[in-house]
Amino acid sequence: MSLLHKLILPFASVILITGCTLPGSNLSLEEKNVVNANEQQLTQVEQINVYALSHSFVAGFRSHYAMEKAQPNDALDSEMALYEYRVGPGDVLNITIWDHPELTIPAGSYRSAESSGNWVHSDGKIFYPYIGFVQVADQTVVEIREKLTVLLSKYIENPQVDVNIAAFRSQKSYVTGEIKNPGQQPITNIPLTLLDAINNAGGLSADADWRHVTLTRKGDAENISLYQLMQKGDLTQNRLMQQGDIIHVPRNDSQKVFVLGDVKNPEMLKIDRSGMTLTEALSSVGGINELSADATGVFVVRSSARDAKNGPYLQTVRDKNRAANAAEQSPSVVANIYQLDISEASALVIGTEFKLEPYDIVYVTSAPIERYNRLIRQIMPTISAFNVLSEGALRIHNWN
């Protein structure tokens, strides 16, 4: 039997080594800071925090970041009420002096007011008979009319002057990205808002990310949510457009989450315009594998950098669960993990209230017995080969 022992010893070594490492991936809560929403005192570990999703936690979670709701924009209303267009180089003015046709160039049936008007030169001046060059840039039509009236009164008794803008050419805003008709949007004497500019350009395309629209003004970029503006009626997201403003609507390529682990069809999902909840993500991949998944181990892994807006609320939860220690320093958090236990199917209701963020990773762990089954399935060919070798060795030994 010495030959049999020689075969058994290597095989036993293989079993011992492989027994320490189960095949396949898994998400363990060891060496992570498990923060329980029920205010139990738990051990703090560095860098990664785990939060159990419950009705009370999700309710508090939602209440600590800006709720999407309809609200007015009094500042914008005031801006629009006081808005006056100021003339700039390239604009064309139409100036009329009543009872003095010799000073008014007739447009005629074949000439438009734009082609026959007074063009504002690059230095901001126009030329007008008798009074010569007049500075009009950065002035309203009312101010220009008053200036012309004073200057012409030296040559005409009580002149009746009318000034209007025949062509708006000096000021433009730009709409780029996932818009049906991207391009320039002229700024005129009618106030132009961001929402007006988007609609004038044909609206959003099918692939637009309307939650992360960028408004760039004089080198400073601001994020605008068209979802809150259009869908929820939050008028604080609207802006009055100014010269040189750039509105950029990105593609929704970054609006994706990853569903991995023990689900029926692991895949990457795109967050649509109305958003995506945890329950929606699970249903989109066919749900968890009922025979092998650990229903208590549904996790959402989120980078702490992308979870910054929820930081204040998460900090209060951690403070309640951290052992009182004045000298303790908070570790650097690299990720937050949210755990949902759906062993009771009614807990999926909690998942319908938990919204996913771009680049979230939804991971479903396998049950411990399934992980051991994976190991058994891997070592079965080795056991079969060992049986064949041992039977052959015994036959040779007996034959000798």
C-alpha positions in Angstrom: 0.0 0.0 0.0 3.0 2.3 0.0 2.3 3.3 -3.6 -1.3 4.2 -2.6 0.0 6.4 0.2 2.3 8.1 -2.2 -0.7 9.0 -4.4 -2.9 10.0 -1.5 -0.4 12.5 0.1 -0.2 14.9 -2.9 -3.9 14.7 -3.4 -4.5 15.6 0.3 -2.2 18.5 -0.1 -4.2 19.8 -3.0 -7.4 19.5 -1.0 -5.9 21.4 1.9 -4.7 24.2 -0.3 -7.8 24.6 -2.4 -10.0 24.3 0.7 -8.6 27.7 1.8 -9.6 29.5 -1.4 -13.2 29.1 -2.7 -13.6 29.7 -6.4 -15.7 32.7 -7.7 -16.1 36.2 -6.3 -17.8 37.1 -3.1 -18.4 40.3 -1.0 -17.5 39.8 2.6 -18.2 42.3 5.4 -15.0 41.4 7.3 -12.6 44.3 7.7 -15.3 46.8 6.9 -17.0 49.4 9.1 -20.5 48.0 9.4 -22.7 50.9 10.4 -26.1 49.7 11.6 -29.1 52.1 11.2 -30.5 50.7 14.4 -27.8 52.5 16.5 -26.1 49.3 17.7 -22.5 49.9 18.7 -20.3 48.1 16.1 -16.6 47.8 15.5 -15.1 50.5 13.3 -12.7 49.4 10.6 -10.9 51.6 8.2 -11.9 52.9 4.8 -15.1 51.1 3.8 -18.5 51.6 5.5 -21.5 49.3 5.2 -25.0 50.6 5.8 -28.0 48.3 6.2 -31.0 49.5 4.2 -34.2 49.8 6.1 -37.3 51.9 5.8 -36.1 54.4 8.4 -32.6 54.6 6.9 -33.8 55.2 3.4 -36.3 57.8 4.6 -33.6 59.7 6.4 -31.3 59.2 3.5 -33.7 60.9 1.1 -34.5 63.7 3.5 -30.8 64.8 3.8 -30.2 65.6 0.1 -32.0 68.2 -2.0 -35.5 66.9 -2.9 -36.6 67.3 -6.4 -39.7 69.4 -6.3 -41.4 72.4 -8.0 -40.3 75.8 -6.7 -40.2 79.3 -8.1 -37.2 81.4 -9.1 -37.8 84.9 -7.8 -34.3 86.0 -8.8 -34.8 85.1 -12.4 -38.2 86.8 -12.5 -36.6 90.0 -11.3 -33.8 89.7 -13.9 -36.4 89.3 -16.7 -38.5 92.2 -15.4 -35.5 94.6 -15.5 -34.0 93.2 -18.7 -33.0 95.6 -21.4 -31.0 94.8 -24.5 -27.8 96.8 -24.9 -26.6 97.5 -28.4 -23.2 96.1 -29.5 -20.9 96.0 -32.6 -22.6 94.3 -35.5 -26.2 95.3 -34.6 -28.2 97.3 -37.2 -30.3 100.2 -35.9 -33.4 101.6 -37.7 -33.6 105.3 -36.9 -36.6 107.4 -38.0 -36.9 111.2 -37.7 -40.6 112.1 -38.1 -41.5 114.9 -40.5 -37.9 114.7 -41.9 -37.9 112.1 -44.6 -34.5 113.4 -45.9 -32.9 112.0 -42.8 -34.6 108.6 -43.0 -33.4 106.2 -45.6 -36.6 104.6 -47.1 -36.5 100.9 -47.0 -38.6 100.5 -50.1 -40.3 97.3 -51.3 -37.0 95.7 -52.3 -34.9 96.7 -49.3 -35.2 95.4 -45.8 -34.8 97.5 -42.7 -31.8 95.3 -41.9 -30.0 96.1 -45.1 -30.9 99.9 -45.1 -30.4 100.5 -41.4 -27.4 102.0 -39.5 -24.8 99.4 -38.8 -22.9 99.6 -35.5 -19.2 99.6 -36.3 -16.5 97.6 -34.4 -15.7 100.7 -32.4 -19.3 100.9 -31.2 -20.3 104.0 -33.3 -22.8 104.7 -36.0 -22.8 107.6 -38.5 -25.8 109.8 -38.8 -26.3 113.0 -41.0 -25.5 116.3 -39.4 -24.2 114.9 -36.1 -21.5 112.5 -37.5 -20.3 109.5 -35.6 -22.2 108.7 -32.4 -21.2 106.2 -29.7 -24.1 103.7 -29.2 -22.4 100.5 -27.9 -23.6 99.2 -24.5 -26.6 101.5 -24.6 -30.3 100.8 -24.7 -32.6 102.0 -27.5 -34.1 104.5 -25.1 -30.7 105.9 -24.2 -29.7 106.1 -27.9 -33.0 107.9 -28.7 -32.4 110.5 -26.0 -28.8 111.1 -27.2 -29.9 111.5 -30.8 -32.6 113.9 -29.8 -30.2 116.1 -27.9 -27.7 116.1 -30.8 -30.2 116.7 -33.6 -31.9 119.5 -31.6 -29.0 121.8 -32.7 -30.2 121.4 -36.3 -33.9 120.5 -36.1 -36.5 122.1 -33.9 -38.0 119.6 -31.5 -37.0 116.5 -33.4 -39.2 113.4 -33.0 -36.8 110.5 -33.0 -37.6 106.8 -33.0 -35.0 104.1 -32.7 -35.4 100.3 -32.9 -33.1 97.4 -33.7 -33.4 95.9 -37.2 -30.9 93.1 -36.7 -29.5 91.5 -33.5 -25.9 90.4 -34.4 -23.7 91.3 -31.5 -24.7 88.8 -28.9 -25.0 85.1 -29.1 -25.3 82.1 -26.9 -24.5 78.5 -28.0 -26.2 75.2 -27.5 -24.0 72.1 -28.1 -24.1 68.4 -27.4 -27.1 66.0 -27.6 -29.5 68.6 -29.0 -31.6 68.1 -32.1 -30.4 71.3 -33.7 -27.2 72.5 -32.0 -25.9 75.9 -32.9 -26.1 79.6 -32.1 -29.0 81.2 -30.2 -29.1 85.0 -30.7 -29.8 87.2 -27.7 -32.4 89.8 -28.6 -34.6 92.4 -26.8 -36.7 89.5 -25.7 -35.2 87.8 -22.6 -33.8 84.4 -23.5 -33.7 81.7 -20.8 -31.8 78.5 -20.7 -35.0 76.6 -21.2 -36.0 78.8 -24.1 -32.6 78.1 -25.8 -33.0 74.4 -25.4 -36.5 74.4 -26.9 -35.5 76.8 -29.7 -32.7 74.3 -30.6 -35.3 71.5 -31.0 -35.1 69.9 -27.6 -33.0 67.0 -26.3 -32.0 64.0 -28.4 -32.7 60.5 -27.3 -29.2 59.9 -25.9 -29.1 63.2 -23.8 -28.1 63.2 -20.2 -30.5 65.8 -18.9 -29.3 65.6 -15.3 -25.8 66.9 -15.9 -26.1 69.8 -18.4 -23.3 72.3 -18.2 -23.7 76.1 -18.4 -20.3 77.8 -19.0 -20.2 81.6 -18.4 -17.0 83.6 -18.6 -14.9 80.5 -17.9 -17.0 79.2 -15.0 -19.0 76.0 -15.4 -22.2 75.3 -13.6 -24.1 72.0 -13.5 -27.8 72.3 -14.4 -30.4 69.5 -14.0 -32.9 69.7 -16.8 -34.7 66.8 -15.1 -35.5 68.9 -12.1 -36.3 71.9 -14.3 -38.5 70.1 -16.9 -39.8 67.1 -15.0 -40.2 68.5 -11.5 -40.8 72.2 -12.3 -37.8 73.4 -10.3 -37.4 76.9 -11.8 -34.2 77.6 -9.7 -32.4 75.5 -12.4 -33.3 78.0 -15.1 -31.0 80.9 -16.1 -31.1 84.1 -18.1 -28.7 83.7 -21.0 -25.9 86.2 -21.6 -23.4 87.0 -24.3 -21.0 84.0 -24.9 -22.9 81.5 -22.7 -22.4 77.9 -23.7 -25.0 75.2 -22.9 -23.6 71.7 -23.3 -25.8 68.6 -23.0 -23.7 65.5 -22.7 -24.5 62.0 -23.8 -25.8 59.6 -21.2 -22.8 57.3 -21.6 -21.8 57.9 -18.0 -25.3 57.1 -16.7 -24.6 53.4 -16.2 -24.6 50.9 -13.3 -23.1 47.4 -13.2 -25.1 44.5 -11.9 -22.9 41.6 -11.0 -22.7 38.5 -8.9 -25.3 35.7 -8.5 -28.0 37.2 -10.7 -29.5 35.6 -13.8 -28.1 37.9 -16.4 -25.2 40.1 -15.1 -24.9 43.2 -17.3 -24.4 46.9 -17.5 -27.6 49.0 -17.4 -28.2 52.5 -18.5 -30.1 54.9 -16.1 -32.9 56.4 -18.1 -34.3 59.9 -17.7 -36.5 59.1 -14.8 -33.7 57.4 -12.9 -33.3 53.8 -11.6 -33.9 52.2 -8.3 -32.2 49.1 -6.8 -35.3 47.0 -7.4 -35.5 48.1 -11.0 -31.9 47.1 -11.6 -32.5 43.7 -10.1 -35.6 43.1 -12.2 -33.8 44.2 -15.3 -31.3 41.4 -15.0 -33.9 38.8 -14.2 -33.6 38.9 -10.4 -31.3 36.9 -8.2 -30.6 33.2 -8.7 -33.1 31.7 -6.2 -31.2 28.4 -5.9 -27.7 29.8 -5.3 -27.8 33.4 -4.3 -27.6 34.7 -0.7 -30.7 36.8 -0.4 -29.3 38.6 2.6 -26.3 39.8 0.5 -27.6 42.3 -2.0 -25.1 45.2 -2.0 -24.7 48.5 -3.7 -21.0 49.6 -3.8 -20.6 53.3 -4.3 -17.4 55.4 -4.5 -17.4 58.0 -1.6 -16.5 60.7 -4.2 -19.8 60.1 -6.0 -21.6 59.9 -2.7 -20.5 63.3 -1.4 -23.9 64.9 -1.5 -25.1 62.3 1.1 -22.0 62.7 3.2 -23.6 64.8 6.0 -26.4 62.3 6.7 -24.0 59.3 6.5 -21.7 61.1 9.0 -24.6 61.4 11.5 -25.4 57.7 11.2 -21.7 56.8 11.7 -21.5 59.1 14.7 -24.4 57.4 16.4 -22.8 54.0 16.0 -19.2 54.9 16.8 -18.0 54.1 20.3 -17.4 57.4 22.2 -13.7 58.2 21.9 -12.7 61.9 21.9 -9.3 61.1 20.6 -10.5 58.9 17.7 -9.9 60.2 14.2 -12.2 59.4 11.3 -10.5 57.2 8.7 -10.5 58.1 5.0 -13.6 56.6 3.4 -13.0 55.3 -0.1 -16.4 53.6 -0.6 -19.9 53.2 0.9 -21.7 49.9 0.7 -25.5 49.7 1.1 -26.8 46.2 2.1 -30.4 45.1 1.4 -31.7 41.9 2.9 -34.4 40.5 0.6 -34.8 37.1 2.3 -38.2 38.5 3.1 -39.5 39.5 -0.4 -41.4 42.5 1.0 -38.0 44.2 1.6 -37.9 44.8 -2.2 -40.2 47.8 -1.4 -37.2 49.4 0.3 -35.3 48.9 -2.9 -37.9 50.8 -4.9 -37.1 53.9 -2.7 -33.3 53.6 -3.0 -32.1 55.4 -6.1 -28.9 54.3 -7.9 -26.2 56.7 -8.9 -24.0 56.5 -12.0 -21.2 53.9 -11.7 -22.9 52.1 -8.8 -22.0 48.4 -8.6 -24.9 46.2 -7.6 -23.5 42.9 -6.3 -25.4 39.8 -5.2 -23.3 37.3 -3.2 -23.7 33.5 -3.4 -24.8 31.4 -0.5 -22.0 29.7 1.4 -23.2 26.3 0.4 -23.0 27.4 -3.3 -19.4 28.5 -2.9 -18.5 25.1 -1.4 -20.4 23.4 -4.3 -18.2 25.4 -6.7 -15.1 24.0 -5.0 -16.5 20.4 -5.1 -17.3 20.8 -8.9 -13.7 21.9 -9.5 -12.1 19.1 -7.5 -14.4 16.3 -8.9 -12.2 15.8 -12.0 -9.2 15.4 -9.7 -11.0 12.9 -7.6 -12.1 10.9 -10.6 -8.5 11.0 -12.0 -7.2 9.9 -8.6 -9.7 6.9 -8.6 -8.5 5.9 -12.0 -4.8 6.1 -11.0 -5.4 4.3 -7.7 -7.3 1.4 -9.4 -4.5 1.1 -12.0 -1.8 1.2 -9.3 -3.6 -1.5 -7.3 -3.9 -3.7 -10.4 -0.2 -3.3 -11.2 0.7 -4.0 -7.5 -1.4 -7.2 -7.4 -0.1 -8.3 -10.7 3.4 -8.1 -9.4 
